[in-house]
Amino acid sequence: MAGNFLFFHWLTFHSLVVVLGLLVYTVTSHTRKQRRHPSAGIAWVISLVLLPYVTLPLYLLLGSRKVTSFRPTPMSSPGAGRSADIAVALGLPDAVSYEQLAIHQDGIASLNRLRQILTQAHHSIDLCSFLLGSDPVGDEIVQLLMRRAQAGVRVRLLLDGLGYYMGGRPDLGRLTAAGVQVSLFVSPLRSALRGRTNLRNHRKMMVADGRCLWCGGRNLAAEYFVARPDNAKSVWIDLSFDLQGALAMQAQQQFDSDWNFATRGALANARVNSAGAAPGQPHQARLVASGPDQADDTIYTLLLSACFKAQYRILAVTPYFVPDAALVTALTLAARRGVAVDLLLPRQSNHRLADLARHAALRELASAGARVWLSPDMIHAKAVLFDNELALVGSANLDERSLFVNYELMVAFYEPSVVEAFARWIATHKANAAQYQPQPPGLTRELLEGLVRLVAFQL
């Protein structure tokens, strides 16, 4: 009898814990718009039922995908064409003017511009990166930041908490001692109960004096800029650019919002203001931030919409291609209706699991008539072009982690000549690539690919 009594009470307690876990999962998923892959949702529910004592703490630690439920009010956006319609509906900042756009042809050009902008800044330098390398390039940037701070320039450096470890744990103490303000955006050991441990700040930008923006896909480490003396092929191919004007002011406001969140935990829900198009300035672009601080999955939504609107060309470059089913369908449908779909990838990236997970999507694209190009070099560039109307360039990869979990930053360019300039940059690196030839997978290979795709959000 005593055993039955204890079992009954344990079963009652276990049932209450299961109900609590499922309730927490349901409420947070609904209120915070926690869009998940179906396999991820099923895994959380099954785990909460079978192992609630382990799964509920893990869910509180890792499960949250959004930290805001704020939905911006749509406003008008002048002169950006058909591709701007969905951006307006998402409440993104208006397209504004910019000038002196420079697309960096290689890592040396990008590093030289970074040095120049840092050296010429008069009042402020705000630098955001996923990681800072403990290597010659990282050390040089640290020295430049220290010198500018000692010269009276306000310098702020924002790094991701996980990226700090991945970069080799650079010495941040000497930066703060020199007057540089340093903050880790999302720390693996902080704010666990808010579910931020699994969220990464993958945005990359530098704003100088609120008027000059350096941006793209490069982290602040040697392989993103220069080759090691003992290995000329060690440099990664990446895409970055710099510009001046109202767009840089938008980036400044985004950095301020991120900085406030990192240092005080206060999410700035205020809409990024627009300065409007300057008279006589034909070039317009808009800042596209995506991530847990946005109510919608902005980059993902723009990609889907543009795929369905594309008339003759979709050109993309990304290091990791692990999209969800909807994005694969949008790309394959575009290819089937005659749109030239070209995707440039590295033959072998630095993430083997991502390389393995991509093949099912690549086979589907190839069967629809899309062309996939595999470069012998490690390509880390991130850009997607649609017709001659839209170029999305920045930090977001075409994988589920970038599109649904990370804090990311892209710039949407609308001027046809600028879109074509980015197309030429991609074409230069596509020239050395070989076309992907799909091979039917065996049963073992297909099962392995399927297992890896189950954790696609974590790749």
ROFI-891203 format. One record per residue (C-alpha): chain; x, y, z. Coordinates in Angstrom, 1 decimal. Each point is the difference from the previous one (the first is absolute). Example, Ala and Ser with C-alpha at 12.3 -4.5 7.8 and 13.67 -1.06 7.14 Angstrom:
// residues 2
("A",(12.3,-4.5,7.8));
("A",(1.4,3.4,-0.7));
END
This chain:
// residues 459
("A",(0.0,0.0,0.0));
("A",(2.8,2.4,0.9));
("A",(1.7,-0.6,-3.3));
("A",(-3.2,0.6,-1.9));
("A",(-0.6,3.2,2.0));
("A",(3.5,1.3,-0.8));
("A",(-0.3,-0.9,-3.7));
("A",(-3.4,1.8,-0.2));
("A",(1.5,3.2,1.5));
("A",(3.1,-0.3,-2.3));
("A",(-2.3,-0.4,-3.0));
("A",(-2.1,3.0,1.1));
("A",(3.2,2.1,0.4));
("A",(1.4,-1.2,-3.3));
("A",(-3.2,0.9,-1.8));
("A",(-0.1,3.4,1.5));
("A",(3.6,0.6,-1.1));
("A",(-0.9,-1.2,-3.6));
("A",(-3.0,2.3,-0.1));
("A",(2.0,2.9,1.3));
("A",(2.7,-0.6,-2.6));
("A",(-2.5,-0.3,-2.9));
("A",(-1.8,3.1,1.3));
("A",(3.3,2.0,0.1));
("A",(0.8,-1.3,-3.5));
("A",(-3.4,0.9,-1.5));
("A",(-0.3,3.5,1.6));
("A",(3.5,1.1,-0.9));
("A",(-0.2,-1.4,-3.5));
("A",(-3.3,1.9,-0.6));
("A",(0.8,3.3,1.7));
("A",(3.5,0.3,-1.4));
("A",(-0.7,-1.3,-3.5));
("A",(2.5,-2.9,0.5));
("A",(-0.1,-1.3,-3.6));
("A",(1.7,-3.4,0.0));
("A",(0.8,-2.8,-2.4));
("A",(-2.7,-2.7,0.5));
("A",(2.7,-2.5,1.0));
("A",(1.2,2.4,2.7));
("A",(-3.5,0.5,1.3));
("A",(-0.7,-3.7,0.2));
("A",(3.3,-0.6,1.7));
("A",(-0.7,2.6,2.7));
("A",(-3.5,-1.4,0.7));
("A",(1.1,-3.6,0.2));
("A",(2.9,0.9,2.2));
("A",(-2.2,2.0,2.3));
("A",(-2.3,-3.0,0.4));
("A",(2.7,-2.6,0.5));
("A",(2.8,2.0,1.7));
("A",(-1.6,3.1,1.4));
("A",(2.5,0.5,2.9));
("A",(2.8,0.3,-2.5));
("A",(-1.8,1.5,-3.0));
("A",(-1.8,2.9,1.8));
("A",(3.3,1.5,1.3));
("A",(1.6,-0.5,-3.4));
("A",(-3.0,1.7,-1.7));
("A",(0.2,3.0,2.3));
("A",(3.7,0.1,-0.8));
("A",(0.0,-0.6,-3.7));
("A",(-3.6,0.0,-1.3));
("A",(-0.9,3.7,-0.5));
("A",(0.3,1.3,-3.5));
("A",(-1.6,3.5,0.4));
("A",(0.6,2.6,2.7));
("A",(-2.6,2.4,-1.2));
("A",(-3.7,-0.1,-1.1));
("A",(0.2,3.6,-1.3));
("A",(-1.4,0.4,-3.5));
("A",(1.0,3.2,-1.8));
("A",(-2.6,2.2,-1.6));
("A",(0.3,-0.1,-3.8));
("A",(1.0,3.3,-1.6));
("A",(0.5,1.1,-3.6));
("A",(3.3,-0.5,-1.7));
("A",(0.7,2.2,-3.0));
("A",(1.6,-1.1,-3.3));
("A",(1.2,-3.5,0.7));
("A",(-2.1,-1.9,-2.5));
("A",(-2.0,-3.3,0.2));
("A",(2.4,-1.7,2.4));
("A",(-0.6,2.7,2.7));
("A",(-3.7,-0.9,0.4));
("A",(0.6,-2.8,2.5));
("A",(2.7,2.0,1.9));
("A",(-2.6,2.8,0.5));
("A",(-2.5,-2.6,1.3));
("A",(2.6,-1.3,2.5));
("A",(0.6,3.5,1.3));
("A",(3.6,0.1,-1.0));
("A",(1.8,3.4,-0.1));
("A",(-0.6,2.0,-3.1));
("A",(2.4,-0.2,-2.9));
("A",(2.4,2.9,0.3));
("A",(2.8,1.5,-1.9));
("A",(3.6,-0.8,0.1));
("A",(3.1,0.9,-1.9));
("A",(3.6,-1.1,-0.8));
("A",(-0.8,-3.7,0.1));
("A",(3.2,-2.1,-0.3));
("A",(-0.3,-3.8,-0.5));
("A",(3.3,-1.5,1.3));
("A",(1.5,-2.2,-2.7));
("A",(2.0,-2.1,2.5));
("A",(1.1,-0.3,3.6));
("A",(2.9,2.4,-0.4));
("A",(-2.2,2.8,-1.4));
("A",(-2.5,-0.6,2.8));
("A",(2.6,0.1,2.7));
("A",(1.6,3.2,-1.5));
("A",(-3.4,1.7,0.1));
("A",(-0.6,-1.2,3.6));
("A",(3.4,1.5,1.0));
("A",(-0.7,3.2,-1.8));
("A",(-3.5,0.5,1.5));
("A",(1.3,-0.8,3.5));
("A",(2.9,2.4,-0.4));
("A",(-2.1,2.9,-1.4));
("A",(-2.9,-0.2,2.6));
("A",(-0.3,3.2,2.0));
("A",(-2.7,-0.5,2.6));
("A",(-1.2,-3.6,0.2));
("A",(0.7,-3.6,-1.1));
("A",(-2.6,-2.7,0.5));
("A",(1.1,-3.4,-1.0));
("A",(-2.1,-3.2,0.1));
("A",(1.3,-3.4,-0.9));
("A",(-0.8,-3.7,0.7));
("A",(3.6,-0.6,1.0));
("A",(3.4,1.7,0.4));
("A",(2.9,-2.2,-0.8));
("A",(3.1,-0.6,2.1));
("A",(2.3,0.4,-3.0));
("A",(1.9,2.8,-1.8));
("A",(-3.1,1.6,-1.6));
("A",(-1.9,-0.1,3.3));
("A",(2.9,1.4,1.9));
("A",(0.5,2.8,-2.6));
("A",(-3.7,1.0,0.3));
("A",(0.3,-0.1,3.8));
("A",(3.0,2.3,-0.2));
("A",(-1.8,2.4,-2.3));
("A",(-3.1,0.1,2.3));
("A",(2.2,0.7,3.0));
("A",(1.9,2.8,-1.7));
("A",(-3.3,1.7,-1.1));
("A",(-1.4,-0.3,3.5));
("A",(3.2,1.5,1.5));
("A",(-0.4,2.9,-2.6));
("A",(-3.4,0.9,1.4));
("A",(-2.3,-1.9,-2.4));
("A",(-2.9,-1.8,1.7));
("A",(0.6,-3.7,-1.0));
("A",(-2.5,-2.8,0.7));
("A",(0.6,-3.6,-0.9));
("A",(-2.9,-2.5,0.0));
("A",(0.9,-3.7,-0.3));
("A",(-2.2,-3.1,0.2));
("A",(0.5,-2.0,3.2));
("A",(0.6,-3.3,-1.8));
("A",(2.0,1.6,-2.7));
("A",(2.4,1.4,2.6));
("A",(1.0,-3.6,0.9));
("A",(0.0,-1.1,-3.7));
("A",(2.4,2.9,-0.7));
("A",(2.5,-1.3,2.5));
("A",(-1.1,2.1,3.0));
("A",(2.0,3.2,-0.9));
("A",(1.2,2.1,2.8));
("A",(-2.8,2.6,0.5));
("A",(1.5,1.4,3.2));
("A",(2.6,2.0,-1.9));
("A",(-2.8,1.5,-2.1));
("A",(-1.9,1.2,3.0));
("A",(3.2,1.2,1.7));
("A",(0.6,2.2,-3.1));
("A",(-3.5,1.5,0.2));
("A",(-1.9,-2.3,-2.5));
("A",(-3.5,-0.9,1.1));
("A",(-0.4,-3.8,-0.5));
("A",(-3.2,-2.1,0.4));
("A",(-1.0,-3.6,-0.8));
("A",(-3.4,-0.1,-1.6));
("A",(-1.2,-3.5,0.8));
("A",(2.1,-1.8,2.6));
("A",(-0.4,-3.8,0.4));
("A",(0.1,0.4,3.8));
("A",(-2.4,2.9,0.3));
("A",(-3.8,0.5,-0.2));
("A",(-0.8,-3.7,-0.2));
("A",(-3.5,0.4,1.3));
("A",(-0.8,2.3,-2.9));
("A",(0.9,-2.7,-2.5));
("A",(2.8,2.0,-1.6));
("A",(2.9,-2.4,0.4));
("A",(-0.5,-1.5,-3.4));
("A",(-0.5,3.3,-1.8));
("A",(3.1,1.5,-1.7));
("A",(0.7,3.5,-1.2));
("A",(1.4,-0.7,-3.5));
("A",(-0.3,3.7,-1.2));
("A",(3.1,1.6,-1.4));
("A",(0.4,3.7,-0.4));
("A",(2.1,3.0,0.9));
("A",(-1.4,3.5,0.1));
("A",(2.4,3.0,0.2));
("A",(-1.3,3.4,1.1));
("A",(-3.5,-1.1,-0.8));
("A",(0.6,0.6,-3.7));
("A",(2.2,-2.8,-1.4));
("A",(-1.0,-3.6,0.0));
("A",(2.3,-3.0,-0.5));
("A",(-2.1,-3.2,-0.3));
("A",(-0.3,-3.5,-1.4));
("A",(0.9,-3.6,0.9));
("A",(3.6,0.3,1.4));
("A",(0.8,-0.7,3.6));
("A",(3.1,1.7,1.5));
("A",(2.4,-2.8,-0.5));
("A",(2.9,-0.7,-2.3));
("A",(-1.6,-2.6,-2.3));
("A",(-2.7,2.5,-1.0));
("A",(2.6,2.4,-1.4));
("A",(3.4,-1.4,-0.7));
("A",(1.8,-3.3,-0.5));
("A",(2.5,-1.4,2.3));
("A",(3.6,0.2,-1.3));
("A",(0.3,-3.8,-0.1));
("A",(-3.3,-0.6,-1.8));
("A",(-1.2,2.3,-2.8));
("A",(-3.4,-1.8,-0.2));
("A",(-0.8,0.6,3.7));
("A",(-1.8,3.3,-0.6));
("A",(-3.8,-0.3,-0.3));
("A",(-1.9,1.7,-2.8));
("A",(-2.4,2.4,1.6));
("A",(-2.2,3.0,-1.0));
("A",(0.0,3.4,1.7));
("A",(-0.6,3.6,-0.9));
("A",(0.0,3.5,1.4));
("A",(-2.1,3.1,-0.7));
("A",(-1.0,3.4,1.5));
("A",(-3.3,1.8,0.5));
("A",(-3.3,-0.5,1.6));
("A",(0.3,-3.8,-0.1));
("A",(3.0,0.3,2.4));
("A",(-2.2,1.9,2.4));
("A",(-2.6,-2.8,-0.1));
("A",(2.8,-2.4,0.8));
("A",(1.1,2.2,2.9));
("A",(-3.5,-0.2,1.5));
("A",(0.0,-3.8,-0.4));
("A",(3.4,-0.2,1.8));
("A",(-1.3,2.2,2.8));
("A",(-3.0,-2.3,0.4));
("A",(2.2,-3.1,0.1));
("A",(2.5,1.7,2.5));
("A",(-2.8,1.0,2.3));
("A",(-1.4,-3.6,0.0));
("A",(3.5,-1.4,0.7));
("A",(0.9,2.4,2.8));
("A",(-3.3,0.5,1.7));
("A",(-2.2,-2.8,-1.2));
("A",(-2.6,2.4,-1.3));
("A",(-1.3,-0.8,-3.5));
("A",(-0.4,3.2,-2.0));
("A",(-3.3,-0.6,-1.8));
("A",(0.0,3.5,-1.5));
("A",(-0.1,0.0,-3.8));
("A",(3.3,1.0,-1.7));
("A",(-0.6,3.5,-1.3));
("A",(0.4,1.0,-3.6));
("A",(1.7,3.0,-1.3));
("A",(-1.7,-0.1,-3.3));
("A",(1.5,0.2,-3.4));
("A",(2.3,2.9,-0.5));
("A",(-0.7,2.2,-2.9));
("A",(2.0,-1.0,-3.1));
("A",(1.0,-3.3,1.5));
("A",(-1.1,-2.8,-2.4));
("A",(1.4,-2.9,2.1));
("A",(-2.3,-1.5,2.7));
("A",(0.3,-2.9,2.3));
("A",(-1.5,-1.1,3.3));
("A",(1.4,-1.7,3.1));
("A",(-1.6,-3.5,0.6));
("A",(0.6,-1.3,3.5));
("A",(-1.3,-3.5,0.8));
("A",(0.0,-2.1,3.1));
("A",(-1.6,-0.4,3.4));
("A",(-0.4,3.8,0.4));
("A",(-2.3,0.1,-3.1));
("A",(-3.6,-1.0,0.2));
("A",(0.2,-1.6,-3.5));
("A",(2.7,-2.1,-1.7));
("A",(0.8,3.0,-2.2));
("A",(2.9,-1.4,-2.2));
("A",(-1.8,-3.3,-0.5));
("A",(-3.3,1.7,-1.0));
("A",(1.8,2.3,-2.4));
("A",(1.7,-3.0,-1.6));
("A",(-3.2,-1.9,-0.5));
("A",(-1.8,3.0,-1.4));
("A",(2.8,0.8,-2.4));
("A",(0.2,-3.6,-1.2));
("A",(-3.6,0.1,-1.1));
("A",(0.3,3.4,-1.6));
("A",(3.2,-0.7,-1.9));
("A",(-0.4,0.1,-3.8));
("A",(3.4,-1.0,-1.5));
("A",(2.8,-0.4,2.6));
("A",(0.8,-1.1,3.5));
("A",(3.7,0.0,0.8));
("A",(1.2,-1.0,3.5));
("A",(3.3,-0.7,1.8));
("A",(0.2,-1.5,3.5));
("A",(2.4,-2.2,1.9));
("A",(-2.8,-2.1,1.6));
("A",(-3.2,-1.1,-1.8));
("A",(-2.4,-1.7,2.4));
("A",(-3.3,1.7,-0.8));
("A",(-3.4,-1.1,1.2));
("A",(-2.5,-1.7,-2.3));
("A",(-1.9,3.2,-0.9));
("A",(3.1,1.8,-1.3));
("A",(1.1,-3.0,-2.0));
("A",(-3.5,-0.2,-1.5));
("A",(0.1,3.7,-0.9));
("A",(3.4,-0.4,-1.7));
("A",(-1.0,-3.1,-1.9));
("A",(-3.3,1.5,-1.2));
("A",(1.9,3.0,-1.2));
("A",(2.4,-2.3,-2.0));
("A",(-3.0,-2.0,-1.4));
("A",(-1.6,3.2,-1.4));
("A",(3.1,1.0,-1.8));
("A",(1.8,2.2,2.4));
("A",(3.8,-0.5,-0.2));
("A",(0.9,-1.2,3.6));
("A",(3.7,-0.1,0.7));
("A",(1.5,-0.9,3.4));
("A",(3.7,0.3,0.9));
("A",(1.3,-2.0,2.9));
("A",(3.4,-1.2,1.2));
("A",(0.7,-3.6,-1.1));
("A",(1.0,-0.6,3.7));
("A",(-0.8,2.5,2.7));
("A",(1.3,0.1,3.5));
("A",(-3.1,-1.7,1.3));
("A",(-0.1,-3.6,-1.1));
("A",(-3.5,-0.7,1.4));
("A",(-1.4,3.0,-2.0));
("A",(1.6,-1.4,-3.1));
("A",(-1.6,-3.4,0.6));
("A",(-3.4,1.5,0.8));
("A",(-0.2,2.1,-3.2));
("A",(-0.1,-2.8,-2.6));
("A",(-3.7,-0.8,0.1));
("A",(-0.8,3.7,-0.8));
("A",(2.7,0.1,-2.6));
("A",(-1.4,-3.1,-1.8));
("A",(-3.5,1.5,0.0));
("A",(1.3,3.3,-1.4));
("A",(2.0,-1.8,-2.7));
("A",(-2.9,-2.1,-1.0));
("A",(-2.1,3.1,-0.5));
("A",(2.6,1.6,-2.4));
("A",(1.9,2.2,2.5));
("A",(3.8,0.1,-0.3));
("A",(2.1,-0.6,3.1));
("A",(3.7,1.0,-0.2));
("A",(2.7,-1.4,2.3));
("A",(3.0,2.2,0.5));
("A",(3.4,-1.6,1.0));
("A",(0.5,2.9,2.4));
("A",(-1.7,0.6,3.4));
("A",(-2.7,2.5,-0.8));
("A",(-1.4,1.9,3.0));
("A",(-1.9,2.6,-2.0));
("A",(-3.8,0.5,0.5));
("A",(-2.1,1.7,-2.7));
("A",(-3.2,-0.7,-2.0));
("A",(-0.9,1.9,-3.1));
("A",(-3.4,0.1,-1.7));
("A",(-0.2,1.2,-3.6));
("A",(1.5,3.4,-0.2));
("A",(-2.2,1.4,2.7));
("A",(1.3,-1.3,3.4));
("A",(3.3,-1.1,1.6));
("A",(-0.1,-1.2,3.6));
("A",(3.6,0.1,1.3));
("A",(1.3,-0.4,3.5));
("A",(0.5,-2.6,2.8));
("A",(-2.9,-2.5,-0.5));
("A",(0.7,-3.5,-1.4));
("A",(-2.6,-2.0,-1.8));
("A",(-0.5,-2.4,2.9));
("A",(-2.6,-0.3,2.7));
("A",(2.2,1.2,2.8));
("A",(0.6,3.3,-1.8));
("A",(-3.5,0.5,-1.2));
("A",(-1.9,-1.0,3.2));
("A",(2.4,0.1,3.0));
("A",(2.9,2.4,-0.4));
("A",(0.0,3.8,0.2));
("A",(1.0,0.9,-3.6));
("A",(0.4,3.2,-2.1));
("A",(-0.4,0.4,-3.7));
("A",(-0.3,3.0,-2.3));
("A",(-2.5,0.1,-2.8));
("A",(1.3,1.8,-3.0));
("A",(-2.5,1.0,-2.8));
("A",(2.0,2.0,-2.6));
("A",(0.4,-2.2,-3.1));
("A",(3.6,1.0,-0.6));
("A",(0.9,-0.9,3.6));
("A",(-1.8,-3.4,-0.2));
("A",(2.0,-0.6,-3.2));
("A",(3.3,0.9,1.8));
("A",(-0.7,-2.6,2.6));
("A",(-0.9,-2.5,-2.8));
("A",(3.4,0.6,-1.6));
("A",(1.7,-0.6,3.3));
("A",(-1.7,-3.4,0.3));
("A",(0.7,-0.8,-3.7));
("A",(3.7,0.5,0.6));
("A",(0.1,-2.7,2.6));
("A",(-2.5,-2.3,-1.8));
("A",(2.4,-0.1,-3.0));
("A",(2.3,-2.4,1.9));
("A",(-2.9,-2.2,1.3));
("A",(-1.1,-3.4,-1.4));
("A",(-3.7,-0.7,-0.5));
("A",(-1.5,-2.4,2.6));
("A",(-1.0,-3.4,-1.3));
("A",(-2.5,-1.7,2.2));
("A",(0.4,-3.6,0.8));
("A",(-2.9,-2.3,1.2));
("A",(0.7,-0.7,3.7));
("A",(0.1,-3.5,1.4));
("A",(-2.2,-0.9,2.9));
("A",(2.8,0.5,2.6));
("A",(0.8,3.4,-1.5));
("A",(-3.6,1.1,-0.1));
("A",(-0.6,-1.0,3.7));
("A",(3.1,1.8,1.0));
("A",(-1.0,3.2,-1.8));
("A",(-3.4,-0.2,1.6));
("A",(1.4,-0.3,3.5));
("A",(2.3,3.0,-0.6));
("A",(-2.9,2.1,-1.3));
("A",(-1.9,-0.7,3.3));
("A",(2.5,2.3,1.7));
("A",(0.1,2.5,-2.8));
("A",(-0.8,2.9,2.3));
("A",(3.2,-0.7,1.9));
("A",(2.3,-0.2,-3.0));
END
